[in-house]
Amino acid sequence: MRVENVNESTCIVTLGDTICEPTADRVTRLVAAIREHLSDVITDLVPSYTTILVSYNLQRIDGLALRQRLQGLIAAMDDDQAGARQPRLIEIPVYYGPEVGLDLEEVTRITGLSTEEIVALHTGTDYRVYAIGFTPGYAYLGVTDPRLRVPRKSTPRLKVPKGSMAIADNQTAVYPSTSPGGWQVLGRTPTQMLDWNSETLALMEVGDRVRFHAIDRETYLQLGGNFDEF
């Protein structure tokens, strides 16, 4: 474990050097502990695969005092293994149709799999939310089946439609809003990834489990899906 200064009001906590489930669990638990015990001095938290970026109010705490309190929370967390947060399971419907699966044909070419096999592999895995970033609500999910591992597009799209579900390398994600992107798009979900009126903003949080299930065209439209290009 390391706590290092980024600037005068931000530090980064590193809980491991390898992306793995145990380290991800520690990240999730420490985020919860910080929110519970340090909410009066923390201004922002950005968890990632093995780290947490912590921003704090210098008028309420200095860097040394914050470091000591963080180290205390980590020690208490490691002593209390029974206190791990139970992850939520979020189920997301996806239409893997030709109208929205912009890169299905390319992925079949790269992998040698049929569309049916791609859908079966993608929906046959429960994914973990490892990080939130890129755009608000964009959750990095892992890990995909090795047979589905494809590179990012050589030329990113200027606009990827909202709700697009995509894969790249060993990860998968849903674009919460229309944005540029270079991942391989397999389908689209009618589920809203962002709620600007909610306290958490995003549907997913680091540590959650996510399961995709395939739906047909009619169900996709009934659930509010569309075929808008952007």
C-alpha positions as CSV (number, residue, x, y, z in Angstrom):
1,M,0.0,0.0,0.0
2,R,1.3,3.5,-0.9
3,V,-0.1,7.0,-0.3
4,E,1.5,9.5,-2.6
5,N,0.9,13.2,-3.1
6,V,-0.4,14.4,-6.5
7,N,-0.7,18.0,-5.6
8,E,-1.3,20.1,-2.5
9,S,-4.9,18.9,-2.1
10,T,-4.9,15.5,-3.8
11,C,-3.2,12.2,-3.1
12,I,-3.3,8.7,-4.7
13,V,-3.7,5.5,-2.7
14,T,-2.2,2.4,-4.4
15,L,-3.5,-0.9,-3.0
16,G,-1.8,-3.2,-5.4
17,D,0.3,-3.5,-8.5
18,T,-1.8,-6.1,-10.3
19,I,-5.4,-5.9,-11.7
20,C,-7.1,-8.7,-9.8
21,E,-10.2,-9.5,-7.8
22,P,-8.6,-9.2,-4.3
23,T,-7.1,-5.8,-5.1
24,A,-10.4,-4.6,-6.6
25,D,-12.2,-5.8,-3.4
26,R,-9.8,-3.7,-1.3
27,V,-10.4,-0.6,-3.5
28,T,-14.2,-1.0,-3.1
29,R,-14.0,-1.5,0.6
30,L,-11.7,1.5,1.2
31,V,-13.9,3.8,-0.9
32,A,-16.8,2.8,1.3
33,A,-14.7,3.4,4.5
34,I,-13.5,6.8,3.3
35,R,-17.0,7.9,2.5
36,E,-18.2,6.8,5.9
37,H,-15.4,8.2,8.0
38,L,-13.8,11.1,6.1
39,S,-16.8,12.6,4.3
40,D,-16.3,15.9,6.2
41,V,-12.8,16.5,4.7
42,I,-13.0,14.7,1.3
43,T,-14.1,16.7,-1.8
44,D,-13.8,13.9,-4.4
45,L,-12.9,10.2,-4.8
46,V,-12.0,8.5,-8.1
47,P,-11.5,4.7,-7.7
48,S,-9.8,2.7,-10.4
49,Y,-8.4,-0.8,-10.9
50,T,-5.7,-0.6,-8.2
51,T,-5.8,3.0,-7.0
52,I,-8.0,5.7,-5.4
53,L,-7.5,9.3,-6.2
54,V,-8.5,11.3,-3.1
55,S,-9.1,15.1,-3.2
56,Y,-9.5,16.8,0.2
57,N,-10.3,20.2,1.7
58,L,-7.1,21.9,2.9
59,Q,-9.0,24.1,5.2
60,R,-10.2,21.1,7.1
61,I,-7.2,18.7,7.0
62,D,-3.6,18.7,5.9
63,G,-1.8,16.1,3.9
64,L,0.0,14.4,6.7
65,A,-3.1,14.1,8.9
66,L,-5.1,12.7,5.9
67,R,-2.3,10.2,5.2
68,Q,-2.4,9.0,8.8
69,R,-6.2,8.6,8.8
70,L,-6.1,6.7,5.5
71,Q,-3.5,4.4,6.8
72,G,-5.7,3.8,9.9
73,L,-8.7,3.0,7.7
74,I,-6.7,0.6,5.6
75,A,-5.3,-1.2,8.7
76,A,-8.8,-1.5,10.1
77,M,-10.2,-2.7,6.8
78,D,-7.6,-5.4,6.4
79,D,-8.3,-6.6,10.0
80,D,-12.0,-6.8,9.3
81,Q,-12.3,-9.2,6.4
82,A,-15.9,-9.9,7.2
83,G,-17.0,-6.3,6.5
84,A,-16.7,-6.6,2.8
85,R,-19.6,-4.9,0.9
86,Q,-21.8,-7.3,-1.0
87,P,-21.7,-6.3,-4.6
88,R,-25.0,-5.5,-6.4
89,L,-25.9,-7.5,-9.5
90,I,-27.1,-5.3,-12.3
91,E,-28.8,-6.9,-15.3
92,I,-28.7,-5.1,-18.6
93,P,-30.7,-6.0,-21.7
94,V,-28.9,-5.7,-25.0
95,Y,-30.1,-6.0,-28.6
96,Y,-27.4,-7.5,-30.6
97,G,-29.0,-6.7,-33.9
98,P,-27.5,-5.5,-37.2
99,E,-29.0,-2.1,-36.9
100,V,-27.0,-1.3,-33.8
101,G,-24.2,-3.9,-33.8
102,L,-21.9,-1.6,-35.8
103,D,-18.9,-3.8,-35.5
104,L,-20.5,-7.3,-35.3
105,E,-19.2,-8.2,-38.8
106,E,-15.7,-7.0,-38.0
107,V,-15.6,-8.9,-34.7
108,T,-16.8,-12.1,-36.4
109,R,-14.0,-11.7,-38.9
110,I,-11.3,-11.1,-36.3
111,T,-12.4,-13.9,-33.9
112,G,-13.7,-16.4,-36.4
113,L,-16.9,-16.8,-34.3
114,S,-20.4,-16.5,-35.6
115,T,-22.7,-13.8,-34.3
116,E,-24.6,-16.3,-32.2
117,E,-21.3,-17.5,-30.6
118,I,-20.3,-13.9,-29.9
119,V,-23.6,-13.1,-28.2
120,A,-23.5,-16.4,-26.2
121,L,-19.9,-15.6,-25.0
122,H,-20.7,-12.0,-24.1
123,T,-23.9,-12.9,-22.2
124,G,-22.3,-15.9,-20.5
125,T,-20.0,-14.0,-18.2
126,D,-20.7,-11.9,-15.1
127,Y,-18.5,-8.8,-15.2
128,R,-17.1,-6.6,-12.5
129,V,-17.0,-2.8,-12.6
130,Y,-13.3,-2.0,-12.2
131,A,-13.4,1.7,-12.8
132,I,-15.5,4.7,-13.9
133,G,-14.1,7.2,-16.3
134,F,-13.7,8.6,-19.8
135,T,-17.1,10.2,-19.6
136,P,-19.6,10.4,-16.7
137,G,-21.0,6.9,-16.0
138,Y,-18.7,5.1,-18.4
139,A,-18.0,1.9,-16.5
140,Y,-15.0,-0.3,-17.4
141,L,-16.1,-3.9,-17.0
142,G,-14.0,-7.0,-17.0
143,V,-13.0,-9.5,-17.9
144,T,-14.3,-10.8,-21.2
145,D,-13.9,-14.3,-22.4
146,P,-10.5,-14.8,-24.1
147,R,-12.2,-15.8,-27.3
148,L,-13.8,-12.3,-27.5
149,R,-10.6,-10.3,-27.1
150,V,-10.3,-7.9,-30.0
151,P,-8.3,-4.7,-30.4
152,R,-9.7,-1.2,-30.4
153,K,-10.6,0.2,-33.8
154,S,-7.6,1.7,-35.6
155,T,-9.7,4.8,-36.4
156,P,-12.1,5.7,-33.6
157,R,-15.6,6.9,-34.4
158,L,-16.3,10.6,-33.9
159,K,-19.7,9.6,-32.4
160,V,-20.8,6.4,-30.8
161,P,-24.6,6.3,-30.1
162,K,-25.8,6.4,-26.5
163,G,-26.4,3.0,-25.1
164,S,-23.9,1.2,-27.4
165,M,-22.4,-1.9,-25.8
166,A,-18.8,-2.5,-26.9
167,I,-15.7,-4.6,-26.3
168,A,-12.0,-4.0,-26.5
169,D,-9.0,-6.0,-25.3
170,N,-10.3,-7.8,-22.2
171,Q,-13.0,-5.3,-21.3
172,T,-16.6,-4.4,-22.1
173,A,-18.6,-1.2,-21.6
174,V,-21.8,0.7,-22.3
175,Y,-21.5,4.2,-23.7
176,P,-23.8,6.2,-21.3
177,S,-24.1,9.1,-23.7
178,T,-23.2,9.8,-27.3
179,S,-19.4,10.4,-27.5
180,P,-16.3,9.6,-29.5
181,G,-15.0,6.1,-29.1
182,G,-12.8,3.4,-30.5
183,W,-14.3,0.2,-29.0
184,Q,-15.9,-2.5,-31.1
185,V,-19.7,-2.1,-30.9
186,L,-21.7,-5.3,-30.6
187,G,-25.2,-4.0,-29.7
188,R,-27.2,-1.4,-27.8
189,T,-29.2,-1.3,-24.6
190,P,-32.4,0.7,-23.9
191,T,-31.3,1.0,-20.2
192,Q,-30.3,4.5,-19.1
193,M,-26.8,4.5,-17.7
194,L,-27.1,8.1,-16.3
195,D,-29.7,9.7,-14.1
196,W,-28.8,13.4,-13.6
197,N,-31.4,13.7,-10.8
198,S,-30.0,10.9,-8.7
199,E,-27.4,11.3,-6.0
200,T,-25.0,8.7,-7.5
201,L,-25.6,9.9,-11.1
202,A,-24.5,6.6,-12.7
203,L,-26.3,3.3,-12.7
204,M,-23.1,1.4,-11.9
205,E,-20.5,1.8,-9.2
206,V,-17.0,0.3,-8.8
207,G,-17.4,-3.2,-7.3
208,D,-20.8,-3.9,-8.8
209,R,-21.4,-7.1,-10.9
210,V,-23.0,-6.7,-14.3
211,R,-24.8,-9.4,-16.4
212,F,-25.9,-8.8,-20.0
213,H,-28.8,-10.7,-21.5
214,A,-29.9,-10.7,-25.1
215,I,-33.3,-9.3,-26.2
216,D,-35.0,-9.3,-29.6
217,R,-35.8,-6.3,-31.7
218,E,-39.4,-6.0,-30.6
219,T,-38.4,-6.1,-26.9
220,Y,-35.7,-3.5,-27.5
221,L,-38.2,-1.1,-28.9
222,Q,-40.8,-1.8,-26.2
223,L,-38.2,-0.9,-23.6
224,G,-37.6,2.4,-25.2
225,G,-34.7,1.6,-27.5
226,N,-34.3,3.4,-30.8
227,F,-32.2,3.2,-34.0
228,D,-31.1,6.8,-33.9
229,E,-27.6,7.2,-35.3
230,F,-26.5,9.6,-32.6
